[in-house]
Amino acid sequence: MAAADPDIPRGRATHLSATSLHEPAASTYRSVDLATTYRNAAVMTERGALHKIEYAGKTLFGLAADPHHHLIRRGRGRLFELPASHFSEAAAVVKACSGFEVDPDGQVVSGSRRGCRHVARDIR
């Protein structure tokens, strides 16, 4: 995408701000304004095509096709995707200890990354 999100390298971003979604559309279709982009992203989120997360003070939208969770590396602010299947054991522990049932995808977890087996995909 364009330079609106300099923290997200081109070609690797899977979660984009409305501004980053708007720029290529506006360059092709000049009548598309930022409010239209926000409204469309909201509708697509309501219908399950996109999901949204809060990250680094921004609302980011990502495709909801493959269930996944979001890991934020504390201190560096890096955002990683973790396939939902890799989170199921942790969700089971939470449920056993508290009775709280974790949603099957879309969780945002922050922490540090030591000795990781690299099952998460770096998206930033």
Secondary structure, DSSP 4 states (H G I P E B T S, - for coil): --TT-TTS-TTT-SEEEHHHHHHHHHHH-TT--HHHHHHHHHHHHHTTSEEEEEETTEEEEEE-SS-EEEEEETTTTEEEEEEGGGGHHHHHHHHHHH-PPPPSS--EEEE--SS--S-SEE--
